């Protein structure tokens, strides 16, 4: 059986993509089990020629009690001159026919070992690609999850990792992010995603050479899959415009990523070391008048023009929500008129308090009575003075009229 079987398995190893050494070990293990107890037999396989040799493993002893497991010291010295007591030496045996049962055992062991080796190799290959982008084709659906063929393995795109606005169908090709690789009874289980923010990062690395080569760095990503994402970038090379590099000439680079994400809106903003500037940039495309940072509250109070308020907040608060995620600050947005209205009543209150002093009322009744009498007398004297002035004016007026008649 030997040469034909091993040659066939060598072809199978090429088909499975397994190294020849791995196939050789698999065949040797299968033959060991087919010939007898594995601990007493060793098999050496030449994967290139298809030949194999069977060795019995015997322990060197002074007196042999079990000829199948032991060899006498003098006999061992004739085979191996430097043999020592207690040493295990291999003795080559004639490779007899295995028989029907032995051949069936070897076949089962080989098939199982090949499957295990293939699964382990697939696991190692995709485990190294966690967090990377890979191309896949949807082949079927199971309980809402899309099963994608990656080449040597199938991947699972769960419903929770699907983009809400996308529709999937059999035969569709998609770029996905390798999220996790697990071991399972049925082989490696590969979980992929279309909604993870890491997908946006990898797409920018593919489309923007400056990011791939490290000249531009992505400092943060906030994403609501299928709707909108914000990407903060900074230049690590002097004189380089990080936003322009990401957008590309006439927006070609960013548009390619938008198309891959099914029309998802992308805001590329420049990173800033100062929190005030970073928060203002994160609220783009809205115009910001002022940002006040309160570190104790981890809050940024933002003032925007009245006509920019709805743009700064965004639809259902999305723009402000993404800005808060990417900056790490809680953002409180108010309009310019609202801030002015809050400040004006306080100013009016201060003026009124300074012009109208608070009256002082004495507690002693006698003092109150004397003050009232003095106030009445003063008013009476003032009235008398007014009456006298009126009489004087009337008298002078009469004298003037008589003089005119004369």
Rosetta blueprint (number, residue, H / E / L):
1 X L
2 X H
3 X H
4 X H
5 X H
6 X H
7 X H
8 X H
9 X H
10 X H
11 X H
12 X H
13 X H
14 X H
15 X H
16 X H
17 X L
18 X L
19 X L
20 X H
21 X H
22 X H
23 X H
24 X H
25 X H
26 X H
27 X H
28 X H
29 X H
30 X H
31 X H
32 X H
33 X H
34 X H
35 X H
36 X L
37 X L
38 X H
39 X H
40 X H
41 X E
42 X E
43 X E
44 X E
45 X E
46 X L
47 X L
48 X L
49 X L
50 X L
51 X L
52 X E
53 X E
54 X E
55 X E
56 X E
57 X E
58 X E
59 X E
60 X E
61 X E
62 X L
63 X L
64 X L
65 X L
66 X L
67 X L
68 X L
69 X L
70 X E
71 X E
72 X E
73 X H
74 X H
75 X H
76 X H
77 X H
78 X H
79 X H
80 X L
81 X L
82 X L
83 X L
84 X L
85 X L
86 X L
87 X L
88 X E
89 X E
90 X E
91 X E
92 X E
93 X E
94 X L
95 X L
96 X L
97 X L
98 X L
99 X H
100 X H
101 X H
102 X H
103 X H
104 X H
105 X H
106 X H
107 X H
108 X H
109 X H
110 X H
111 X H
112 X H
113 X H
114 X H
115 X H
116 X H
117 X H
118 X H
119 X H
120 X H
121 X H
122 X H
123 X H
124 X H
125 X H
126 X H
127 X H
128 X L
129 X L
130 X L
131 X L
132 X L
133 X E
134 X E
135 X E
136 X E
137 X E
138 X E
139 X E
140 X E
141 X E
142 X E
143 X L
144 X L
145 X E
146 X E
147 X E
148 X E
149 X E
150 X L
151 X L
152 X L
153 X L
154 X E
155 X E
156 X E
157 X E
158 X L
159 X H
160 X H
161 X H
162 X L
163 X L
164 X L
165 X L
166 X L
167 X L
168 X L
169 X L
170 X L
171 X L
172 X L
173 X E
174 X E
175 X E
176 X E
177 X E
178 X E
179 X E
180 X E
181 X E
182 X E
183 X L
184 X L
185 X L
186 X L
187 X L
188 X L
189 X E
190 X E
191 X E
192 X E
193 X E
194 X L
195 X L
196 X L
197 X H
198 X H
199 X H
200 X H
201 X H
202 X H
203 X H
204 X H
205 X H
206 X H
207 X H
208 X L
209 X H
210 X H
211 X H
212 X H
213 X L
214 X L
215 X L
216 X E
217 X E
218 X E
219 X E
220 X E
221 X E
222 X E
223 X E
224 X E
225 X L
226 X L
227 X L
228 X E
229 X E
230 X E
231 X E
232 X E
233 X E
234 X E
235 X E
236 X L
237 X L
238 X L
239 X L
240 X L
241 X L
242 X H
243 X H
244 X H
245 X H
246 X H
247 X H
248 X L
249 X H
250 X H
251 X H
252 X H
253 X H
254 X H
255 X H
256 X H
257 X H
258 X H
259 X H
260 X H
261 X L
262 X L
263 X L
264 X L
265 X E
266 X E
267 X E
268 X E
269 X E
270 X E
271 X L
272 X L
273 X L
274 X L
275 X H
276 X H
277 X H
278 X H
279 X H
280 X H
281 X H
282 X H
283 X L
284 X L
285 X L
286 X L
287 X L
288 X E
289 X E
290 X E
291 X E
292 X E
293 X E
294 X E
295 X H
296 X H
297 X H
298 X L
299 X E
300 X E
301 X E
302 X E
303 X E
304 X E
305 X L
306 X H
307 X H
308 X H
309 X H
310 X H
311 X H
312 X H
313 X H
314 X L
315 X H
316 X H
317 X H
318 X H
319 X H
320 X H
321 X H
322 X H
323 X H
324 X H
325 X H
326 X H
327 X H
328 X L
329 X L
330 X E
331 X E
332 X E
333 X E
334 X E
335 X E
336 X H
337 X H
338 X H
339 X H
340 X H
341 X H
342 X H
343 X H
344 X H
345 X H
346 X H
347 X H
348 X H
349 X H
350 X H
351 X H
352 X H
353 X H
354 X H
355 X H
356 X L
357 X L
358 X L
359 X L
360 X L
361 X L
362 X L
363 X L
364 X L
365 X H
366 X H
367 X H
368 X H
369 X H
370 X H
371 X H
372 X H
373 X H
374 X H
375 X H
376 X H
377 X H
378 X H
379 X H
380 X H
381 X H
382 X H
383 X H
384 X H
385 X H
386 X H
387 X H
388 X H
389 X H
390 X H
391 X H
392 X H
393 X H
394 X H
395 X H
396 X H
397 X H
398 X H
399 X H
400 X H
401 X H
402 X H
403 X H
404 X H
405 X H
406 X L
